Amino acid sequence: MSNLKIPVSNSDHRQGVHSNKLILVEFGDYQCPYCGEAYWMVKELQNKFHMELQFVFRNFPLSTVHPQALTAAVTAELAGSNGYFWQAHDALFENQRALGMDLYTGILSGLSIPSSELTLALEKDTYSGRINSDFNGGVRSGVNGTPSFYINGFFYDGSVDLESMTDALTTALLAAN
């Protein structure tokens, strides 16, 4: 694996402090069970590193293995275009076992976004450029599975568990100070 080829920018979906001290980038797939487990770990990391951590999520739908991954990503991007990316992102992972049109339209309805907008976005491939850009940036960076994490631009090659990630983030934070 290599370094992150596409630097974090204002076009990314970001949470937390917008500083360069500690940036965690995830390439994820909404249907990937390992990403579902990592979702909860990332939430704990955000609580633990609250004031130091910026979290970035980039789409990496593995559609050949996960048939709902792309439509879920489109749902998140549609919500994001209306200012609700993180609400949709969280709802998709928190309801991962129920992925499908009923969930997508329910999430969007809860955000006051008509389900007809999702139908139109899917028909016109409205968000394919954004999703493909994330995906291709991941491929260029060496991503070949999900979840894949980068800490301050460097590929994280350790175990995807709370203790290991905490150690890696703490080391990166110390190096940044």
C-alpha positions in Angstrom: 0.0 0.0 0.0 1.0 3.6 -0.5 0.2 7.0 0.7 -3.1 8.9 0.1 -2.8 10.2 -3.5 -5.7 12.6 -3.3 -5.2 15.0 -0.4 -8.2 15.9 1.9 -10.0 19.0 0.6 -13.1 21.0 1.1 -15.0 18.7 -1.3 -14.6 15.8 1.1 -17.2 14.7 3.7 -15.4 15.7 6.9 -16.3 15.7 10.6 -14.4 17.2 13.5 -11.7 19.8 13.8 -10.4 21.0 10.4 -6.8 20.9 11.2 -3.9 19.0 9.8 -2.8 17.5 13.1 -4.8 14.3 13.0 -6.8 13.3 9.9 -8.3 9.8 9.6 -9.6 8.9 6.1 -11.7 5.9 5.5 -12.5 4.3 2.2 -15.7 2.5 2.9 -18.6 0.5 1.5 -22.1 0.8 3.2 -22.8 -2.9 2.7 -19.4 -4.2 3.9 -19.8 -6.0 7.2 -16.3 -5.0 8.3 -17.1 -1.3 7.5 -20.2 -1.8 9.7 -18.0 -2.9 12.5 -15.5 -0.1 11.9 -18.3 2.5 11.9 -18.8 1.9 15.7 -15.0 2.0 16.3 -14.7 5.3 14.4 -17.4 6.8 16.6 -15.4 5.7 19.7 -12.2 7.2 18.2 -14.1 10.5 17.5 -15.1 10.6 21.2 -11.6 9.7 22.4 -9.8 12.2 20.1 -12.6 14.8 20.1 -10.6 18.0 19.7 -7.8 16.6 17.6 -9.4 14.3 15.1 -10.8 15.1 11.7 -12.6 12.2 10.1 -13.1 11.9 6.3 -15.3 9.3 4.6 -14.8 8.4 0.9 -17.0 6.0 -1.0 -15.5 2.7 -2.1 -18.5 0.6 -3.1 -17.6 -2.9 -4.0 -20.7 -3.4 -6.1 -19.7 -6.8 -7.5 -19.7 -8.3 -4.0 -22.2 -5.9 -2.3 -25.2 -5.2 -4.6 -26.6 -2.5 -2.4 -23.4 -0.6 -1.9 -23.7 1.8 -4.8 -27.3 2.7 -4.2 -26.5 3.3 -0.6 -23.6 5.6 -1.6 -26.0 7.5 -3.9 -28.4 7.9 -1.1 -25.7 9.3 1.2 -24.5 11.7 -1.6 -28.1 12.8 -2.4 -28.5 13.6 1.3 -25.2 15.3 1.3 -26.2 17.6 -1.5 -29.0 18.7 0.8 -26.7 19.2 3.8 -27.4 15.9 5.5 -24.5 13.6 4.5 -23.6 12.5 8.0 -27.2 11.8 9.0 -27.6 9.5 6.0 -24.1 8.0 6.5 -24.9 7.1 10.1 -28.4 5.8 9.3 -27.1 3.5 6.6 -24.5 2.0 8.8 -26.8 1.8 11.8 -29.4 -0.1 9.7 -26.9 -2.0 7.5 -28.8 -5.2 7.7 -31.9 -3.5 6.2 -30.2 -1.9 3.1 -32.6 -1.5 0.3 -35.0 1.0 -1.3 -37.4 1.0 1.7 -34.5 2.1 4.0 -33.2 4.6 1.5 -36.5 6.3 1.0 -37.2 6.2 4.7 -33.9 7.9 5.5 -34.5 10.5 2.8 -38.1 11.1 4.0 -36.9 11.6 7.5 -34.6 14.3 6.1 -37.5 15.9 4.1 -36.0 14.8 0.7 -38.6 13.3 -1.7 -37.9 9.7 -2.7 -38.4 10.8 -6.3 -35.1 12.6 -6.1 -33.4 9.3 -5.4 -35.1 7.7 -8.4 -34.0 10.6 -10.6 -30.5 10.5 -9.2 -30.2 6.8 -10.0 -31.7 7.2 -13.5 -29.4 10.0 -14.4 -26.3 8.8 -12.5 -26.2 12.2 -10.8 -23.6 11.2 -8.2 -21.5 8.8 -10.2 -18.8 11.4 -10.8 -18.4 12.0 -7.1 -18.5 8.3 -6.2 -16.2 7.3 -9.0 -13.8 10.1 -8.0 -13.6 8.7 -4.5 -13.3 5.1 -5.7 -10.6 6.0 -8.3 -8.7 8.0 -5.7 -8.7 4.9 -3.5 -7.5 2.7 -6.3 -4.7 5.2 -7.0 -3.8 5.1 -3.3 -3.6 1.3 -3.2 -7.0 0.5 -1.7 -8.2 -3.0 -2.6 -10.7 -3.7 0.1 -12.8 -2.1 2.7 -12.5 -0.6 5.1 -9.1 1.0 4.3 -7.8 3.8 6.6 -5.2 6.5 6.1 -3.8 8.4 9.1 -2.3 11.8 8.1 -2.0 10.6 4.6 -0.2 7.3 5.3 -1.9 3.9 4.9 -2.8 2.3 8.2 -1.7 -1.4 7.9 -2.5 -2.5 11.4 -5.5 -4.3 13.0 -8.8 -2.5 12.6 -9.7 -2.6 16.3 -10.1 0.2 18.9 -6.9 -0.4 20.8 -4.6 -0.7 17.7 -6.2 2.4 16.0 -6.0 4.4 19.2 -2.3 3.6 19.5 -1.7 4.5 15.8 -3.6 7.8 16.2 -1.8 8.7 19.4 1.5 8.1 17.7 0.5 10.2 14.7 -0.7 13.0 17.1 2.6 13.0 19.0 4.5 13.1 15.7 2.4 16.1 14.6 3.0 18.2 17.7 
